[in-house]
Amino acid sequence: MATLYPWGYQRSLVEMPRLQELARKDLMEPEYAERLFPWLESRGGEIGIGGAFRITQPDKPGFAPDGRSFHQKQVFDDDGEGFMAVDLVVRNGENVHRAPRWSEVPQQGTTHPDIRDFGLHCNVPGEPWHMQAIEVDGHAGWVTRGRPHPNPDFPVKGMEPPPPPPPAPEPTPDGPYPPGARTLRVTTPLMQGIDVAYVQQTLTRQGLKLDDDGVYGQKTADAVKTMQGWNNLTADGVLGPQTWPVLIAYNDPPKPPPDPNYHEIGSRTLKVTSPTMQGSDVLWVQNVIRNQGVGVSIDGYYGKQTADRVKLVQGWNNLEQDGVVGPKTWDALKRY
């Protein structure tokens, strides 16, 4: 089944050839396109494009002046033309697509590996959706450098065939056995191997002191019984299919804390409060409003300026102009 990618600011999902057509790949700077679409493919259909090429810029606050936006065609040092900026969106279940969070994109100035591997970054403060080539920052600096194209032949991950896999080791009756590949118990002679050493090292980190000798003796079995008791498992000292997953989970990396500023679109009512409400849903509202040509600061804070702009949208839709984003106003915003 073909992978589908988000397109626009509603619920549209399209295949890659259609996404390239809608985003006007034919008008993109070629090297930028050679980086952008493989990067989107690497995200597995979770990230797509909300907006791309613009003929003109809205004459509103918050937009670059007409002719100075990389969403528009630019003339390069070799007289070639093309645009090289898109606004990203993230698939949001069955809901309208949402704006990305900074943790989901290669932010300029960080060590995100996609900056190195794909030559792309999101470089506008407060706009994690705006993606450009890493050689491009401000329009004035680009003009001062002579309007160059992005560097050609950038090492984009996935553009070259992968190296062949190393040959598999010859199997032997005694292993080696990776963790979880066999059941461990006290036997004669004693079982040994890298999986036993893995068990001993894991349990030592949990405060059960064991020799790291790779031999499954009675001391190791007793430590396994203790761990099984912690987890309401049968404390028999046998590492089988019930115990292995629990033990391996001790080595899983800790999950990052939830983003306190992430809120599902439409999950709460937005209004001017003290302290000021903030979050990803506010960013989404501001982005939708600005895409209608209304100037608004894209900062994620629901202040008076944002509320005043919401009143305009409410007026367009014959709603009460109170600046409060409740169910009816959410529905109206989602239609843009």
Secondary structure per residue as TSV (DSSP state, phi and psi in degrees):
chain	resnum	aa	ss	phi	psi
A	1	M	-	360.0	133.9
A	2	A	-	-68.7	145.3
A	3	T	-	-74.4	137.2
A	4	L	E	-106.0	145.1
A	5	Y	E	-124.1	144.0
A	6	P	E	-64.6	141.4
A	7	W	B	-137.2	134.6
A	8	G	T	76.9	-164.0
A	9	Y	T	-114.9	20.1
A	10	Q	S	-114.2	-120.5
A	11	R	S	-123.1	11.5
A	12	S	-	-65.5	134.0
A	13	L	E	-126.1	129.2
A	14	V	E	-135.2	159.4
A	15	E	E	-76.1	163.0
A	16	M	H	-56.9	-45.3
A	17	P	H	-58.4	-39.2
A	18	R	H	-69.6	-38.4
A	19	L	H	-59.7	-44.5
A	20	Q	H	-62.5	-37.1
A	21	E	H	-67.8	-46.8
A	22	L	H	-65.3	-37.2
A	23	A	T	-81.3	1.9
A	24	R	T	59.6	54.9
A	25	K	G	-56.4	-30.6
A	26	D	G	-64.3	-19.6
A	27	L	G	-103.3	-3.6
A	28	M	B	-75.1	152.8
A	29	E	-	-61.1	127.5
A	30	P	H	-58.7	-43.2
A	31	E	H	-65.6	-37.7
A	32	Y	H	-61.4	-43.0
A	33	A	H	-63.5	-37.6
A	34	E	H	-65.5	-20.4
A	35	R	H	-93.5	-43.5
A	36	L	H	-63.6	-51.3
A	37	F	H	-71.7	-37.4
A	38	P	H	-61.5	-35.1
A	39	W	H	-63.9	-44.6
A	40	L	H	-61.0	-40.4
A	41	E	H	-62.1	-34.7
A	42	S	H	-67.3	-17.3
A	43	R	T	-89.0	-1.4
A	44	G	T	68.1	25.1
A	45	G	T	91.0	0.9
A	46	E	S	-79.8	-30.8
A	47	I	E	-117.7	136.7
A	48	G	E	-136.7	-154.6
A	49	I	E	-119.7	128.1
A	50	G	E	-89.6	-46.1
A	51	G	E	-145.0	150.0
A	52	A	-	-137.3	-102.4
A	53	F	-	-73.3	138.1
A	54	R	-	-125.6	135.8
A	55	I	S	-73.7	-46.6
A	56	T	S	-131.5	161.8
A	57	Q	-	-97.1	139.0
A	58	P	-	-60.8	137.6
A	59	D	S	-86.3	69.6
A	60	K	S	-137.2	155.0
A	61	P	T	-59.2	145.0
A	62	G	T	94.1	-12.3
A	63	F	S	-107.3	145.5
A	64	A	-	-63.1	149.5
A	65	P	-	-59.0	152.4
A	66	D	T	-55.7	131.9
A	67	G	T	93.2	-12.8
A	68	R	-	-114.8	15.9
A	69	S	-	-102.1	137.0
A	70	F	T	-76.3	-3.0
A	71	H	T	-74.2	-14.9
A	72	Q	S	-101.5	161.2
A	73	K	-	-60.8	135.5
A	74	Q	E	-120.0	153.0
A	75	V	E	-99.2	125.1
A	76	F	-	-94.0	176.1
A	77	D	T	-63.5	-19.4
A	78	D	T	-102.3	16.4
A	79	D	S	71.2	4.5
A	80	G	-	-70.4	159.4
A	81	E	E	-126.0	153.3
A	82	G	E	169.6	159.2
A	83	F	B	-105.9	158.8
A	84	M	-	-151.4	55.7
A	85	A	-	-155.2	139.9
A	86	V	E	-134.5	159.3
A	87	D	E	-105.6	125.7
A	88	L	E	-87.7	153.8
A	89	V	E	-133.4	158.1
A	90	V	E	-118.5	135.7
A	91	R	E	-59.2	137.8
A	92	N	E	-128.9	56.1
A	93	G	T	63.1	-131.6
A	94	E	T	-91.7	2.0
A	95	N	E	-89.3	176.3
A	96	V	E	-63.6	152.0
A	97	H	E	-63.0	149.1
A	98	R	E	-112.9	167.6
A	99	A	-	-73.3	148.3
A	100	P	-	-72.3	158.3
A	101	R	-	-95.4	159.5
A	102	W	G	-59.7	-31.4
A	103	S	G	-69.4	-11.6
A	104	E	G	-100.9	-3.2
A	105	V	S	-133.4	159.6
A	106	P	-	-78.2	100.0
A	107	Q	B	-79.5	135.5
A	108	Q	T	-55.2	138.2
A	109	G	T	86.1	-0.3
A	110	T	S	-102.1	177.9
A	111	T	-	-98.1	23.2
A	112	H	-	-55.3	128.6
A	113	P	H	-62.9	-25.1
A	114	D	H	-66.8	-24.5
A	115	I	H	-63.4	-42.6
A	116	R	H	-74.5	-41.0
A	117	D	H	-81.6	-30.1
A	118	F	H	-118.4	-12.1
A	119	G	-	69.0	34.8
A	120	L	E	-130.0	150.6
A	121	H	E	-152.0	158.7
A	122	C	E	-101.1	113.4
A	123	N	E	-119.5	4.1
A	124	V	E	-100.5	121.7
A	125	P	T	-55.7	133.1
A	126	G	T	80.0	0.8
A	127	E	E	-129.5	76.7
A	128	P	E	-67.1	-3.0
A	129	W	E	-92.4	-14.6
A	130	H	E	-88.7	111.4
A	131	M	E	-115.8	131.3
A	132	Q	E	-135.8	171.6
A	133	A	E	-69.2	150.2
A	134	I	T	-67.3	-21.6
A	135	E	T	-76.0	-9.1
A	136	V	-	-111.8	124.4
A	137	D	-	-123.5	-103.3
A	138	G	-	-82.3	153.7
A	139	H	H	-63.8	-41.8
A	140	A	H	-62.6	-43.1
A	141	G	H	-64.2	-36.4
A	142	W	H	-65.6	-41.3
A	143	V	H	-65.0	-43.2
A	144	T	H	-59.6	-34.3
A	145	R	T	-80.9	4.6
A	146	G	T	95.9	17.3
A	147	R	S	58.0	51.4
A	148	P	-	-78.5	156.3
A	149	H	-	-71.5	157.4
A	150	P	-	-57.2	151.8
A	151	N	-	-57.4	130.4
A	152	P	S	-74.1	162.2
A	153	D	S	58.7	37.9
A	154	F	-	-66.0	142.9
A	155	P	-	-71.5	84.3
A	156	V	-	-85.3	125.8
A	157	K	T	-59.2	133.3
A	158	G	T	92.1	-6.9
A	159	M	S	-83.3	-17.3
A	160	E	S	-113.7	151.4
A	161	P	-	-63.3	142.1
A	162	P	-	-68.4	152.4
A	163	P	-	-66.5	153.0
A	164	P	-	-65.0	147.0
A	165	P	-	-66.9	150.2
A	166	P	-	-65.9	151.6
A	167	P	-	-63.3	142.0
A	168	A	-	-69.0	140.7
A	169	P	-	-64.5	148.1
A	170	E	-	-65.3	128.3
A	171	P	-	-68.6	145.9
A	172	T	B	-129.6	156.6
A	173	P	T	-59.4	-24.8
A	174	D	T	-103.2	17.2
A	175	G	B	109.4	-156.0
A	176	P	-	-73.8	152.8
A	177	Y	-	-113.9	120.8
A	178	P	-	-70.9	160.0
A	179	P	T	-54.0	129.9
A	180	G	T	91.3	-4.4
A	181	A	S	-79.7	-18.8
A	182	R	S	-146.4	163.6
A	183	T	-	-85.6	131.9
A	184	L	B	-105.2	135.4
A	185	R	-	-156.4	169.2
A	186	V	-	-75.9	121.7
A	187	T	-	-133.3	173.2
A	188	T	S	-124.0	118.0
A	189	P	S	-69.2	167.3
A	190	L	-	-67.6	141.2
A	191	M	-	-72.0	146.1
A	192	Q	B	-148.8	160.9
A	193	G	S	151.9	-179.7
A	194	I	H	-68.1	-27.0
A	195	D	H	-69.6	-33.5
A	196	V	H	-67.8	-43.3
A	197	A	H	-60.7	-37.7
A	198	Y	H	-60.3	-44.9
A	199	V	H	-60.8	-46.9
A	200	Q	H	-63.1	-43.5
A	201	Q	H	-65.6	-39.9
A	202	T	H	-64.6	-45.6
A	203	L	H	-71.3	-30.2
A	204	T	H	-63.1	-39.5
A	205	R	H	-67.1	-19.7
A	206	Q	T	-90.2	6.9
A	207	G	T	97.2	4.6
A	208	L	-	-100.1	104.7
A	209	K	-	-72.1	123.5
A	210	L	-	-138.1	152.8
A	211	D	-	-74.1	135.3
A	212	D	-	-90.5	67.7
A	213	D	S	-108.9	-3.6
A	214	G	S	72.2	16.6
A	215	V	B	-115.4	126.4
A	216	Y	-	-89.0	83.2
A	217	G	-	-99.7	-170.0
A	218	Q	H	-66.1	-35.1
A	219	K	H	-64.1	-41.3
A	220	T	H	-66.9	-42.1
A	221	A	H	-61.0	-39.7
A	222	D	H	-64.0	-39.3
A	223	A	H	-65.0	-37.6
A	224	V	H	-64.2	-39.6
A	225	K	H	-59.0	-42.3
A	226	T	H	-60.9	-47.0
A	227	M	H	-62.7	-38.4
A	228	Q	H	-63.8	-38.9
A	229	G	H	-63.1	-38.0
A	230	W	H	-58.6	-30.1
A	231	N	T	-110.6	18.4
A	232	N	T	57.2	37.1
A	233	L	-	-102.7	162.7
A	234	T	-	-62.7	119.9
A	235	A	-	-85.5	75.1
A	236	D	S	-111.0	-0.4
A	237	G	S	73.5	10.3
A	238	V	-	-103.9	125.6
A	239	L	B	-93.5	94.3
A	240	G	-	-116.1	-161.7
A	241	P	T	-65.1	-20.4
A	242	Q	T	-82.5	-33.2
A	243	T	T	-90.9	-35.1
A	244	W	H	-54.8	-50.8
A	245	P	H	-59.4	-35.2
A	246	V	H	-67.6	-43.1
A	247	L	H	-67.2	-43.1
A	248	I	H	-62.3	-33.1
A	249	A	H	-63.2	-23.7
A	250	Y	T	-62.4	-22.4
A	251	N	T	-97.2	0.4
A	252	D	S	-67.1	142.3
A	253	P	-	-65.3	149.3
A	254	P	-	-63.9	142.7
A	255	K	-	-75.3	139.0
A	256	P	-	-66.7	149.7
A	257	P	-	-64.9	151.3
A	258	P	-	-62.6	147.5
A	259	D	-	-71.8	114.1
A	260	P	T	-66.1	-17.8
A	261	N	T	-97.8	7.9
A	262	Y	-	-91.2	127.7
A	263	H	-	-138.5	132.5
A	264	E	-	-60.9	143.2
A	265	I	T	-60.9	125.4
A	266	G	T	83.4	5.3
A	267	S	S	-82.5	-11.1
A	268	R	S	-149.7	163.0
A	269	T	-	-86.9	130.5
A	270	L	B	-101.4	131.9
A	271	K	-	-153.8	167.8
A	272	V	-	-75.9	120.7
A	273	T	-	-134.7	173.2
A	274	S	S	-129.6	115.5
A	275	P	S	-70.0	163.0
A	276	T	-	-66.0	133.6
A	277	M	-	-66.2	145.3
A	278	Q	B	-145.8	163.0
A	279	G	S	150.4	177.7
A	280	S	H	-66.1	-30.3
A	281	D	H	-69.9	-32.5
A	282	V	H	-66.8	-43.2
A	283	L	H	-56.9	-41.1
A	284	W	H	-62.9	-45.6
A	285	V	H	-59.6	-47.7
A	286	Q	H	-61.6	-39.7
A	287	N	H	-65.5	-43.3
A	288	V	H	-61.6	-43.8
A	289	I	H	-63.3	-44.4
A	290	R	H	-65.9	-33.0
A	291	N	H	-69.7	-11.4
A	292	Q	T	-91.3	7.4
A	293	G	T	88.2	12.0
A	294	V	-	-101.7	123.6
A	295	G	-	-68.4	131.3
A	296	V	-	-156.7	143.7
A	297	S	-	-70.4	132.9
A	298	I	-	-98.3	83.0
A	299	D	S	-126.7	-3.7
A	300	G	S	80.2	6.1
A	301	Y	B	-110.2	130.9
A	302	Y	-	-89.6	79.4
A	303	G	-	-99.1	-169.0
A	304	K	H	-63.1	-38.5
A	305	Q	H	-60.6	-46.3
A	306	T	H	-64.2	-42.3
A	307	A	H	-61.1	-40.1
A	308	D	H	-63.4	-38.6
A	309	R	H	-69.2	-34.9
A	310	V	H	-63.2	-36.7
A	311	K	H	-58.6	-37.5
A	312	L	H	-61.1	-46.8
A	313	V	H	-61.2	-41.5
A	314	Q	H	-61.5	-39.8
A	315	G	H	-63.5	-39.4
A	316	W	H	-61.7	-27.5
A	317	N	T	-108.2	16.0
A	318	N	T	57.2	39.0
A	319	L	-	-105.6	161.5
A	320	E	-	-59.3	128.0
A	321	Q	-	-90.1	73.6
A	322	D	S	-108.0	-3.0
A	323	G	S	73.1	10.7
A	324	V	-	-102.9	126.5
A	325	V	B	-91.9	90.9
A	326	G	-	-104.1	-165.0
A	327	P	H	-56.1	-44.2
A	328	K	H	-68.5	-39.5
A	329	T	H	-71.9	-36.7
A	330	W	H	-57.4	-46.4
A	331	D	H	-59.0	-40.6
A	332	A	H	-66.1	-44.6
A	333	L	H	-62.4	-37.7
A	334	K	H	-68.3	-16.2
A	335	R	T	-81.9	-11.1
A	336	Y	-	-81.9	360.0
